[in-house]
Amino acid sequence: KSTTLRMLCGIMEPSEGEGAVLGSDLRRDPERVKSAIGYMSQRFSLYGDLSVRENILFFAEIYRVPQEVRTARLAELLAFSRLTDFQDRRAEHLSGGMKQKLALACTLIHQPEVLFLDEPTTGVDPVSRREFWRILRDWYPLLVVPLAFRELHYLVHPINPRDADAALRAWDRALFGVDPTVALQAWMSRPLT
């Protein structure tokens, strides 16, 4: 699963076959793929010796976020992730949940069209996990790919865990660009709150 994600993100070349993300060929144009997507791994992979703010600005530089929008984007990401009060803290001194919110903020700095999430809340306590998915759902609702079924319910509101087949059918529709909330509203035939 992680290898497939790395191929879809243009980090690894596919060993065989063909693939495209947002119409960009994975072999011929991996840099275009990388600029259009956000990827968050299951492992914390930011710089512990940098502050929260410095990590986000570092990724803004990598993704060539225009200088004139960086300050506003930084403030927006710090606020949505509830890290404003911790922006000068070194990343290595954050809790597990805060590290994941920082990683998400760095993933979103360039406003990617698609997010690939590889079990981003593995090892995070249940309260932080729920908050992470709530923040993500509220802030970036169009297309998200959590590859751990156990995390699906955090993204798409309450579902009956005994009805996994119906949830997976709804999620399949979501993988093809349908807002997961819309897909599950149709499935549940009642508005979600």
TIRO-2110 file (N, C-alpha, C; in Angstrom, 1 decimal):
// TIRO-2110
0.8, -1.2, 0.0, N, 1, A
0.0, 0.0, 0.0, CA, 1, A
0.9, 1.3, 0.0, C, 1, A
1.9, 1.3, 0.9, N, 2, A
2.7, 2.5, 0.9, CA, 2, A
3.5, 2.7, -0.4, C, 2, A
4.0, 1.5, -0.9, N, 3, A
4.7, 1.6, -2.2, CA, 3, A
3.8, 2.1, -3.3, C, 3, A
2.6, 1.7, -3.4, N, 4, A
1.6, 2.2, -4.4, CA, 4, A
1.4, 3.7, -4.2, C, 4, A
1.3, 4.1, -3.0, N, 5, A
1.1, 5.5, -2.7, CA, 5, A
2.3, 6.3, -3.2, C, 5, A
3.5, 5.8, -2.9, N, 6, A
4.7, 6.5, -3.3, CA, 6, A
4.8, 6.6, -4.9, C, 6, A
4.3, 5.5, -5.6, N, 7, A
4.3, 5.6, -7.0, CA, 7, A
3.3, 6.7, -7.5, C, 7, A
2.1, 6.7, -6.9, N, 8, A
1.1, 7.7, -7.3, CA, 8, A
1.5, 9.1, -7.0, C, 8, A
2.4, 9.3, -6.0, N, 9, A
2.9, 10.6, -5.7, CA, 9, A
4.1, 11.0, -6.5, C, 9, A
4.6, 10.1, -7.4, N, 10, A
5.8, 10.5, -8.2, CA, 10, A
7.1, 10.3, -7.5, C, 10, A
7.1, 9.7, -6.3, N, 11, A
8.3, 9.5, -5.5, CA, 11, A
9.1, 8.3, -6.0, C, 11, A
8.4, 7.3, -6.4, N, 12, A
9.0, 6.1, -6.9, CA, 12, A
8.5, 5.8, -8.3, C, 12, A
9.3, 5.3, -9.2, N, 13, A
8.9, 5.0, -10.6, CA, 13, A
8.2, 3.7, -10.5, C, 13, A
7.0, 3.5, -11.2, N, 14, A
6.4, 2.2, -11.2, CA, 14, A
7.3, 1.2, -11.9, C, 14, A
7.2, 0.0, -11.3, N, 15, A
8.1, -1.1, -11.8, CA, 15, A
7.6, -1.6, -13.2, C, 15, A
6.3, -1.5, -13.4, N, 16, A
5.7, -1.9, -14.7, CA, 16, A
4.3, -1.2, -14.8, C, 16, A
3.7, -1.3, -16.0, N, 17, A
2.4, -0.7, -16.2, CA, 17, A
2.4, 0.8, -16.3, C, 17, A
1.3, 1.4, -16.3, N, 18, A
1.1, 2.8, -16.5, CA, 18, A
0.2, 3.4, -15.4, C, 18, A
0.4, 4.7, -15.2, N, 19, A
-0.5, 5.4, -14.2, CA, 19, A
-0.4, 6.9, -14.4, C, 19, A
-1.5, 7.5, -14.0, N, 20, A
-1.6, 8.9, -14.1, CA, 20, A
-2.4, 9.5, -12.9, C, 20, A
-2.0, 10.7, -12.5, N, 21, A
-2.7, 11.4, -11.5, CA, 21, A
-3.1, 12.7, -12.0, C, 21, A
-4.4, 13.0, -12.0, N, 22, A
-4.9, 14.3, -12.5, CA, 22, A
-4.5, 14.5, -14.0, C, 22, A
-4.4, 13.4, -14.7, N, 23, A
-4.0, 13.5, -16.1, CA, 23, A
-2.6, 13.5, -16.4, C, 23, A
-1.7, 13.6, -15.4, N, 24, A
-0.3, 13.6, -15.6, CA, 24, A
0.3, 12.2, -15.5, C, 24, A
1.1, 11.8, -16.5, N, 25, A
1.7, 10.5, -16.5, CA, 25, A
2.8, 10.4, -15.4, C, 25, A
2.7, 9.3, -14.6, N, 26, A
3.6, 9.1, -13.5, CA, 26, A
5.1, 8.9, -14.0, C, 26, A
5.3, 8.4, -15.1, N, 27, A
6.7, 8.2, -15.6, CA, 27, A
7.2, 9.4, -16.3, C, 27, A
6.4, 10.0, -17.2, N, 28, A
6.9, 11.1, -18.0, CA, 28, A
6.9, 12.5, -17.2, C, 28, A
6.0, 12.6, -16.3, N, 29, A
5.9, 14.0, -15.6, CA, 29, A
5.7, 13.9, -14.1, C, 29, A
6.6, 13.2, -13.4, N, 30, A
6.4, 13.0, -12.0, CA, 30, A
6.4, 14.4, -11.2, C, 30, A
7.2, 15.4, -11.7, N, 31, A
7.3, 16.6, -11.0, CA, 31, A
5.9, 17.4, -11.1, C, 31, A
5.2, 17.2, -12.2, N, 32, A
3.9, 17.9, -12.2, CA, 32, A
2.9, 17.2, -11.3, C, 32, A
3.0, 15.9, -11.1, N, 33, A
2.2, 15.1, -10.2, CA, 33, A
2.5, 15.7, -8.8, C, 33, A
3.8, 15.8, -8.4, N, 34, A
4.2, 16.2, -7.1, CA, 34, A
3.7, 17.6, -6.8, C, 34, A
3.6, 18.5, -7.7, N, 35, A
3.2, 19.8, -7.5, CA, 35, A
1.7, 19.9, -7.3, C, 35, A
0.9, 18.9, -7.8, N, 36, A
-0.5, 19.0, -7.7, CA, 36, A
-1.1, 18.2, -6.5, C, 36, A
-0.3, 17.4, -5.9, N, 37, A
-0.8, 16.6, -4.8, CA, 37, A
-0.2, 16.9, -3.5, C, 37, A
-0.8, 16.4, -2.4, N, 38, A
-0.3, 16.5, -1.1, CA, 38, A
-0.2, 15.1, -0.6, C, 38, A
1.0, 14.7, 0.1, N, 39, A
1.2, 13.4, 0.6, CA, 39, A
1.6, 13.5, 2.0, C, 39, A
0.9, 12.7, 2.9, N, 40, A
1.2, 12.6, 4.3, CA, 40, A
1.4, 11.2, 4.7, C, 40, A
2.6, 10.9, 5.1, N, 41, A
2.9, 9.5, 5.5, CA, 41, A
2.4, 9.1, 6.9, C, 41, A
2.5, 7.9, 7.2, N, 42, A
2.1, 7.4, 8.5, CA, 42, A
3.1, 7.8, 9.6, C, 42, A
4.3, 8.0, 9.1, N, 43, A
5.4, 8.4, 10.1, CA, 43, A
5.7, 9.9, 10.1, C, 43, A
6.0, 10.4, 11.2, N, 44, A
6.3, 11.8, 11.3, CA, 44, A
7.6, 12.1, 10.5, C, 44, A
7.6, 12.9, 9.5, N, 45, A
8.8, 13.0, 8.7, CA, 45, A
9.2, 14.5, 8.5, C, 45, A
8.9, 15.3, 9.5, N, 46, A
9.2, 16.7, 9.4, CA, 46, A
10.6, 16.9, 10.2, C, 46, A
10.9, 18.2, 10.3, N, 47, A
12.2, 18.5, 10.9, CA, 47, A
12.0, 18.9, 12.4, C, 47, A
12.5, 18.0, 13.3, N, 48, A
12.3, 18.2, 14.7, CA, 48, A
13.0, 19.4, 15.3, C, 48, A
14.2, 19.8, 14.6, N, 49, A
14.9, 20.9, 15.1, CA, 49, A
14.4, 22.2, 14.6, C, 49, A
13.4, 22.2, 13.8, N, 50, A
12.7, 23.4, 13.3, CA, 50, A
11.5, 23.7, 14.1, C, 50, A
11.1, 24.9, 14.2, N, 51, A
9.8, 25.2, 14.9, CA, 51, A
8.6, 24.9, 14.0, C, 51, A
7.5, 24.9, 14.6, N, 52, A
6.2, 24.7, 13.8, CA, 52, A
6.2, 25.6, 12.6, C, 52, A
6.4, 26.9, 12.9, N, 53, A
6.4, 28.0, 11.8, CA, 53, A
7.4, 27.7, 10.8, C, 53, A
8.7, 27.4, 11.2, N, 54, A
9.8, 27.1, 10.3, CA, 54, A
9.5, 25.9, 9.4, C, 54, A
8.9, 24.9, 9.9, N, 55, A
8.6, 23.7, 9.1, CA, 55, A
7.6, 24.1, 8.0, C, 55, A
6.5, 24.8, 8.4, N, 56, A
5.5, 25.2, 7.4, CA, 56, A
6.1, 26.1, 6.3, C, 56, A
6.9, 27.1, 6.7, N, 57, A
7.6, 28.0, 5.8, CA, 57, A
8.6, 27.2, 4.9, C, 57, A
9.3, 26.2, 5.4, N, 58, A
10.2, 25.4, 4.6, CA, 58, A
9.4, 24.7, 3.5, C, 58, A
8.3, 24.2, 3.8, N, 59, A
7.5, 23.5, 2.7, CA, 59, A
6.9, 24.5, 1.8, C, 59, A
6.6, 25.7, 2.3, N, 60, A
6.1, 26.8, 1.4, CA, 60, A
7.2, 27.1, 0.3, C, 60, A
8.4, 27.1, 0.8, N, 61, A
9.6, 27.4, -0.1, CA, 61, A
9.7, 26.2, -1.1, C, 61, A
9.7, 25.0, -0.6, N, 62, A
9.8, 23.8, -1.5, CA, 62, A
8.8, 23.8, -2.6, C, 62, A
7.5, 24.1, -2.2, N, 63, A
6.4, 24.1, -3.2, CA, 63, A
6.3, 25.5, -3.9, C, 63, A
7.2, 26.4, -3.7, N, 64, A
7.2, 27.7, -4.4, CA, 64, A
5.9, 28.4, -4.2, C, 64, A
5.4, 28.4, -3.0, N, 65, A
4.2, 29.2, -2.7, CA, 65, A
4.6, 30.7, -2.8, C, 65, A
3.9, 31.5, -3.6, N, 66, A
4.3, 32.9, -3.8, CA, 66, A
4.5, 33.6, -2.5, C, 66, A
5.5, 34.4, -2.3, N, 67, A
5.8, 35.2, -1.1, CA, 67, A
4.6, 36.0, -0.7, C, 67, A
3.9, 36.6, -1.6, N, 68, A
2.8, 37.5, -1.3, CA, 68, A
1.6, 36.8, -0.6, C, 68, A
1.5, 35.5, -0.7, N, 69, A
0.4, 34.7, -0.1, CA, 69, A
0.9, 33.9, 1.1, C, 69, A
2.2, 33.8, 1.3, N, 70, A
2.7, 32.9, 2.4, CA, 70, A
2.3, 33.3, 3.8, C, 70, A
2.3, 34.6, 4.1, N, 71, A
2.0, 35.0, 5.5, CA, 71, A
0.5, 34.7, 5.8, C, 71, A
-0.4, 35.0, 4.8, N, 72, A
-1.8, 34.7, 5.1, CA, 72, A
-2.0, 33.2, 5.1, C, 72, A
-1.4, 32.5, 4.3, N, 73, A
-1.5, 31.0, 4.2, CA, 73, A
-1.0, 30.4, 5.5, C, 73, A
0.1, 30.9, 6.0, N, 74, A
0.7, 30.4, 7.3, CA, 74, A
-0.3, 30.7, 8.4, C, 74, A
-0.8, 31.9, 8.5, N, 75, A
-1.8, 32.2, 9.6, CA, 75, A
-3.0, 31.3, 9.5, C, 75, A
-3.5, 31.1, 8.3, N, 76, A
-4.7, 30.3, 8.1, CA, 76, A
-4.4, 28.8, 8.5, C, 76, A
-3.3, 28.3, 8.2, N, 77, A
-2.9, 26.9, 8.5, CA, 77, A
-2.7, 26.7, 10.0, C, 77, A
-2.0, 27.7, 10.6, N, 78, A
-1.8, 27.7, 12.1, CA, 78, A
-3.1, 27.7, 12.8, C, 78, A
-4.0, 28.5, 12.3, N, 79, A
-5.4, 28.7, 13.0, CA, 79, A
-6.2, 27.4, 12.8, C, 79, A
-6.3, 26.9, 11.6, N, 80, A
-7.1, 25.7, 11.4, CA, 80, A
-6.5, 24.5, 12.2, C, 80, A
-5.2, 24.4, 12.3, N, 81, A
-4.6, 23.2, 13.0, CA, 81, A
-4.5, 23.5, 14.5, C, 81, A
-4.9, 24.7, 14.9, N, 82, A
-4.8, 25.0, 16.3, CA, 82, A
-3.4, 25.0, 16.9, C, 82, A
-2.5, 25.4, 16.0, N, 83, A
-1.1, 25.4, 16.4, CA, 83, A
-0.5, 26.9, 16.6, C, 83, A
-1.4, 27.9, 16.5, N, 84, A
-0.9, 29.3, 16.5, CA, 84, A
-0.1, 29.5, 17.8, C, 84, A
-0.6, 29.0, 18.9, N, 85, A
0.1, 29.3, 20.2, CA, 85, A
1.4, 28.5, 20.3, C, 85, A
1.6, 27.6, 19.4, N, 86, A
2.8, 26.7, 19.5, CA, 86, A
3.7, 26.9, 18.3, C, 86, A
3.5, 28.0, 17.5, N, 87, A
4.3, 28.2, 16.3, CA, 87, A
5.8, 28.3, 16.5, C, 87, A
6.2, 28.7, 17.7, N, 88, A
7.7, 28.9, 18.0, CA, 88, A
8.3, 27.6, 18.6, C, 88, A
7.4, 26.6, 18.9, N, 89, A
7.9, 25.4, 19.6, CA, 89, A
8.6, 24.5, 18.5, C, 89, A
9.7, 23.9, 18.9, N, 90, A
10.3, 22.9, 18.1, CA, 90, A
9.4, 21.7, 17.8, C, 90, A
9.4, 21.2, 16.6, N, 91, A
8.5, 20.1, 16.3, CA, 91, A
8.8, 18.9, 17.1, C, 91, A
10.0, 18.7, 17.5, N, 92, A
10.4, 17.5, 18.3, CA, 92, A
9.7, 17.5, 19.7, C, 92, A
9.3, 18.7, 20.1, N, 93, A
8.7, 18.9, 21.5, CA, 93, A
7.2, 18.9, 21.4, C, 93, A
6.6, 18.5, 20.3, N, 94, A
5.1, 18.5, 20.2, CA, 94, A
4.6, 17.1, 20.5, C, 94, A
3.3, 17.0, 21.0, N, 95, A
2.7, 15.7, 21.2, CA, 95, A
2.5, 15.0, 19.9, C, 95, A
2.2, 13.7, 19.9, N, 96, A
1.9, 13.0, 18.7, CA, 96, A
0.8, 13.6, 17.8, C, 96, A
-0.3, 14.0, 18.5, N, 97, A
-1.4, 14.6, 17.7, CA, 97, A
-1.0, 15.9, 17.1, C, 97, A
-0.2, 16.7, 17.8, N, 98, A
0.2, 18.0, 17.3, CA, 98, A
1.2, 17.8, 16.2, C, 98, A
2.0, 16.8, 16.2, N, 99, A
3.0, 16.6, 15.1, CA, 99, A
2.2, 16.2, 13.9, C, 99, A
1.1, 15.4, 14.0, N, 100, A
0.3, 15.1, 12.8, CA, 100, A
-0.4, 16.3, 12.3, C, 100, A
-0.9, 17.2, 13.1, N, 101, A
-1.5, 18.4, 12.6, CA, 101, A
-0.5, 19.3, 11.9, C, 101, A
0.7, 19.3, 12.4, N, 102, A
1.8, 20.1, 11.8, CA, 102, A
2.1, 19.5, 10.4, C, 102, A
2.2, 18.1, 10.4, N, 103, A
2.4, 17.5, 9.1, CA, 103, A
1.3, 17.8, 8.1, C, 103, A
0.1, 17.8, 8.5, N, 104, A
-1.0, 18.1, 7.7, CA, 104, A
-0.9, 19.6, 7.2, C, 104, A
-0.6, 20.5, 8.0, N, 105, A
-0.4, 21.9, 7.6, CA, 105, A
0.6, 22.0, 6.5, C, 105, A
1.8, 21.3, 6.7, N, 106, A
2.8, 21.3, 5.7, CA, 106, A
2.4, 20.7, 4.4, C, 106, A
1.5, 19.7, 4.5, N, 107, A
1.0, 19.0, 3.3, CA, 107, A
0.0, 19.9, 2.5, C, 107, A
-0.7, 20.8, 3.2, N, 108, A
-1.7, 21.7, 2.6, CA, 108, A
-1.1, 23.0, 2.2, C, 108, A
0.1, 23.4, 2.5, N, 109, A
0.6, 24.7, 2.3, CA, 109, A
0.5, 25.2, 0.8, C, 109, A
0.6, 24.3, -0.1, N, 110, A
0.5, 24.7, -1.5, CA, 110, A
-0.8, 24.4, -2.2, C, 110, A
-1.8, 24.2, -1.3, N, 111, A
-3.2, 24.0, -1.8, CA, 111, A
-3.3, 22.9, -2.8, C, 111, A
-2.9, 21.7, -2.5, N, 112, A
-2.9, 20.6, -3.5, CA, 112, A
-4.4, 20.2, -3.9, C, 112, A
-4.4, 19.7, -5.1, N, 113, A
-5.7, 19.3, -5.7, CA, 113, A
-6.2, 18.0, -5.1, C, 113, A
-5.3, 17.1, -4.8, N, 114, A
-5.6, 15.8, -4.2, CA, 114, A
-4.7, 15.5, -3.0, C, 114, A
-5.2, 14.9, -2.0, N, 115, A
-4.4, 14.5, -0.9, CA, 115, A
-4.3, 13.0, -0.9, C, 115, A
-3.1, 12.5, -0.6, N, 116, A
-2.9, 11.0, -0.4, CA, 116, A
-2.5, 10.9, 1.1, C, 116, A
-3.2, 10.2, 1.9, N, 117, A
-2.9, 10.1, 3.3, CA, 117, A
-2.7, 8.6, 3.6, C, 117, A
-1.5, 8.3, 4.1, N, 118, A
-1.1, 6.9, 4.4, CA, 118, A
-1.1, 6.7, 5.9, C, 118, A
-2.3, 6.3, 6.3, N, 119, A
-2.6, 6.1, 7.8, CA, 119, A
-2.0, 7.2, 8.6, C, 119, A
-2.4, 8.5, 8.4, N, 120, A
-1.8, 9.6, 9.1, CA, 120, A
-2.0, 9.7, 10.6, C, 120, A
-2.9, 8.9, 11.1, N, 121, A
-3.1, 9.0, 12.6, CA, 121, A
-2.6, 7.7, 13.3, C, 121, A
-1.8, 6.9, 12.7, N, 122, A
-1.3, 5.7, 13.4, CA, 122, A
-0.5, 6.2, 14.6, C, 122, A
-0.8, 5.6, 15.7, N, 123, A
-0.1, 5.9, 16.9, CA, 123, A
-0.5, 7.1, 17.7, C, 123, A
-1.6, 7.8, 17.2, N, 124, A
-2.1, 9.0, 17.8, CA, 124, A
-3.3, 8.6, 18.7, C, 124, A
-3.4, 9.3, 19.8, N, 125, A
-4.5, 8.9, 20.7, CA, 125, A
-5.8, 9.2, 20.1, C, 125, A
-6.9, 8.5, 20.6, N, 126, A
-8.2, 8.6, 20.0, CA, 126, A
-8.8, 10.1, 19.9, C, 126, A
-8.6, 10.9, 20.9, N, 127, A
-9.1, 12.2, 20.9, CA, 127, A
-8.4, 13.0, 19.8, C, 127, A
-7.1, 12.9, 19.7, N, 128, A
-6.3, 13.7, 18.7, CA, 128, A
-6.7, 13.1, 17.3, C, 128, A
-6.9, 11.8, 17.2, N, 129, A
-7.3, 11.3, 15.9, CA, 129, A
-8.7, 11.8, 15.4, C, 129, A
-9.6, 11.9, 16.3, N, 130, A
-10.9, 12.5, 15.9, CA, 130, A
-10.8, 13.9, 15.5, C, 130, A
-10.0, 14.7, 16.3, N, 131, A
-9.8, 16.1, 16.0, CA, 131, A
-9.1, 16.3, 14.6, C, 131, A
-8.1, 15.5, 14.3, N, 132, A
-7.4, 15.5, 13.1, CA, 132, A
-8.4, 15.3, 11.9, C, 132, A
-9.2, 14.3, 12.0, N, 133, A
-10.2, 14.0, 10.9, CA, 133, A
-11.2, 15.1, 10.8, C, 133, A
-11.7, 15.6, 11.9, N, 134, A
-12.7, 16.7, 11.9, CA, 134, A
-12.1, 17.9, 11.2, C, 134, A
-10.9, 18.3, 11.6, N, 135, A
-10.2, 19.5, 11.0, CA, 135, A
-10.1, 19.2, 9.5, C, 135, A
-9.6, 18.1, 9.1, N, 136, A
-9.5, 17.8, 7.7, CA, 136, A
-10.8, 17.8, 6.9, C, 136, A
-11.8, 17.2, 7.5, N, 137, A
-13.1, 17.1, 6.8, CA, 137, A
-13.7, 18.5, 6.7, C, 137, A
-13.6, 19.4, 7.7, N, 138, A
-14.1, 20.7, 7.7, CA, 138, A
-13.3, 21.6, 6.7, C, 138, A
-12.0, 21.4, 6.6, N, 139, A
-11.2, 22.3, 5.9, CA, 139, A
-10.9, 21.9, 4.4, C, 139, A
-11.0, 20.6, 4.2, N, 140, A
-10.6, 20.1, 2.9, CA, 140, A
-11.5, 18.9, 2.5, C, 140, A
-12.8, 19.2, 2.2, N, 141, A
-13.7, 18.1, 2.0, CA, 141, A
-13.8, 17.4, 0.7, C, 141, A
-13.1, 17.8, -0.3, N, 142, A
-13.4, 17.3, -1.6, CA, 142, A
-12.9, 15.9, -1.8, C, 142, A
-11.6, 15.6, -1.7, N, 143, A
-11.1, 14.3, -2.0, CA, 143, A
-10.0, 13.9, -1.0, C, 143, A
-10.2, 13.0, -0.2, N, 144, A
-9.2, 12.5, 0.7, CA, 144, A
-9.1, 11.0, 0.7, C, 144, A
-7.9, 10.5, 0.8, N, 145, A
-7.8, 9.0, 0.7, CA, 145, A
-7.1, 8.5, 1.9, C, 145, A
-7.9, 8.2, 3.0, N, 146, A
-7.3, 7.5, 4.1, CA, 146, A
-7.3, 6.0, 3.8, C, 146, A
-6.1, 5.4, 3.8, N, 147, A
-6.0, 4.0, 3.5, CA, 147, A
-6.1, 3.0, 4.7, C, 147, A
-6.8, 3.5, 5.7, N, 148, A
-7.1, 2.6, 6.8, CA, 148, A
-8.6, 2.7, 7.1, C, 148, A
-9.3, 1.6, 6.8, N, 149, A
-10.7, 1.6, 7.0, CA, 149, A
-11.1, 2.0, 8.4, C, 149, A
-10.3, 1.7, 9.4, N, 150, A
-10.7, 2.1, 10.7, CA, 150, A
-10.8, 3.6, 10.9, C, 150, A
-10.2, 4.4, 10.0, N, 151, A
-10.2, 5.8, 10.2, CA, 151, A
-11.3, 6.4, 9.3, C, 151, A
-12.0, 5.7, 8.5, N, 152, A
-13.0, 6.2, 7.6, CA, 152, A
-14.1, 6.9, 8.3, C, 152, A
-14.5, 6.4, 9.4, N, 153, A
-15.7, 7.0, 10.2, CA, 153, A
-15.3, 8.4, 10.7, C, 153, A
-14.1, 8.7, 10.9, N, 154, A
-13.7, 10.0, 11.4, CA, 154, A
-14.0, 11.1, 10.3, C, 154, A
-13.8, 10.7, 9.1, N, 155, A
-14.0, 11.6, 8.0, CA, 155, A
-15.4, 11.8, 7.5, C, 155, A
-16.2, 10.7, 7.5, N, 156, A
-17.5, 10.8, 6.9, CA, 156, A
-18.7, 10.7, 7.9, C, 156, A
-18.5, 11.1, 9.1, N, 157, A
-19.5, 11.1, 10.1, CA, 157, A
-19.9, 9.7, 10.5, C, 157, A
-20.9, 9.7, 11.4, N, 158, A
-21.2, 8.3, 12.0, CA, 158, A
-21.8, 7.3, 11.0, C, 158, A
-21.2, 6.1, 11.1, N, 159, A
-21.7, 5.0, 10.3, CA, 159, A
-21.9, 3.8, 11.2, C, 159, A
-22.7, 2.9, 10.8, N, 160, A
-22.8, 1.7, 11.5, CA, 160, A
-21.7, 0.7, 11.2, C, 160, A
-20.8, 0.5, 12.1, N, 161, A
-19.6, -0.3, 11.7, CA, 161, A
-19.9, -1.7, 11.3, C, 161, A
-21.2, -2.2, 11.6, N, 162, A
-21.6, -3.5, 11.1, CA, 162, A
-22.0, -3.5, 9.7, C, 162, A
-22.1, -2.3, 9.1, N, 163, A
-22.5, -2.2, 7.7, CA, 163, A
-21.4, -1.8, 6.8, C, 163, A
-20.3, -2.5, 6.9, N, 164, A
-19.0, -2.2, 6.2, CA, 164, A
-19.2, -2.2, 4.7, C, 164, A
-20.0, -3.1, 4.1, N, 165, A
-20.1, -3.2, 2.7, CA, 165, A
-20.7, -1.9, 2.1, C, 165, A
-21.7, -1.4, 2.8, N, 166, A
-22.4, -0.1, 2.3, CA, 166, A
-21.4, 1.0, 2.5, C, 166, A
-20.6, 1.0, 3.5, N, 167, A
-19.7, 2.1, 3.7, CA, 167, A
-18.6, 2.0, 2.7, C, 167, A
-18.1, 0.9, 2.4, N, 168, A
-17.1, 0.7, 1.3, CA, 168, A
-17.6, 1.1, 0.0, C, 168, A
-18.9, 0.8, -0.4, N, 169, A
-19.4, 1.3, -1.6, CA, 169, A
-19.5, 2.8, -1.7, C, 169, A
-19.9, 3.4, -0.6, N, 170, A
-19.9, 4.9, -0.5, CA, 170, A
-18.5, 5.4, -0.7, C, 170, A
-17.5, 4.8, 0.0, N, 171, A
-16.1, 5.2, -0.1, CA, 171, A
-15.6, 5.1, -1.5, C, 171, A
-15.9, 4.0, -2.2, N, 172, A
-15.5, 3.8, -3.6, CA, 172, A
-16.0, 5.0, -4.5, C, 172, A
-17.2, 5.4, -4.3, N, 173, A
-17.7, 6.6, -5.0, CA, 173, A
-16.9, 7.8, -4.6, C, 173, A
-16.5, 7.9, -3.4, N, 174, A
-15.7, 9.1, -3.0, CA, 174, A
-14.3, 9.1, -3.6, C, 174, A
-13.7, 7.9, -3.8, N, 175, A
-12.4, 7.9, -4.4, CA, 175, A
-12.4, 8.4, -5.8, C, 175, A
-13.5, 8.4, -6.5, N, 176, A
-13.6, 8.9, -7.8, CA, 176, A
-14.0, 10.4, -7.9, C, 176, A
-13.8, 11.1, -6.8, N, 177, A
-14.0, 12.5, -6.8, CA, 177, A
-15.3, 13.0, -6.2, C, 177, A
-16.2, 12.2, -5.7, N, 178, A
-17.4, 12.6, -5.1, CA, 178, A
-17.1, 12.9, -3.6, C, 178, A
-17.6, 14.0, -3.1, N, 179, A
-17.4, 14.4, -1.7, CA, 179, A
-17.9, 13.2, -0.9, C, 179, A
-17.1, 12.7, 0.0, N, 180, A
-17.5, 11.6, 0.9, CA, 180, A
-18.8, 11.9, 1.7, C, 180, A
-19.0, 13.1, 2.1, N, 181, A
-20.2, 13.4, 2.8, CA, 181, A
-21.4, 13.3, 2.0, C, 181, A
-21.3, 13.8, 0.7, N, 182, A
-22.4, 13.6, -0.2, CA, 182, A
-22.7, 12.2, -0.5, C, 182, A
-21.7, 11.4, -0.7, N, 183, A
-21.9, 9.9, -1.0, CA, 183, A
-22.6, 9.3, 0.2, C, 183, A
-22.2, 9.6, 1.4, N, 184, A
-22.8, 8.9, 2.6, CA, 184, A
-24.2, 9.5, 2.9, C, 184, A
-24.4, 10.8, 2.5, N, 185, A
-25.7, 11.3, 2.7, CA, 185, A
-26.7, 10.5, 1.9, C, 185, A
-26.3, 10.3, 0.6, N, 186, A
-27.2, 9.5, -0.3, CA, 186, A
-27.4, 8.1, 0.3, C, 186, A
-26.3, 7.5, 0.8, N, 187, A
-26.4, 6.2, 1.4, CA, 187, A
-27.3, 6.1, 2.6, C, 187, A
-27.2, 7.1, 3.5, N, 188, A
-27.9, 7.1, 4.7, CA, 188, A
-29.3, 7.8, 4.5, C, 188, A
-29.5, 8.4, 3.4, N, 189, A
-30.8, 9.1, 3.0, CA, 189, A
-31.3, 10.0, 4.2, C, 189, A
-30.4, 10.7, 4.8, N, 190, A
-30.7, 11.7, 5.8, CA, 190, A
-29.6, 12.7, 5.9, C, 190, A
-29.8, 13.9, 6.2, N, 191, A
-28.8, 14.9, 6.4, CA, 191, A
-27.8, 14.5, 7.5, C, 191, A
-26.6, 14.8, 7.3, N, 192, A
-25.6, 14.6, 8.4, CA, 192, A
-25.4, 15.8, 9.2, C, 192, A
-25.2, 15.7, 10.5, N, 193, A
-25.0, 16.9, 11.3, CA, 193, A
-23.6, 16.9, 11.8, C, 193, A
END
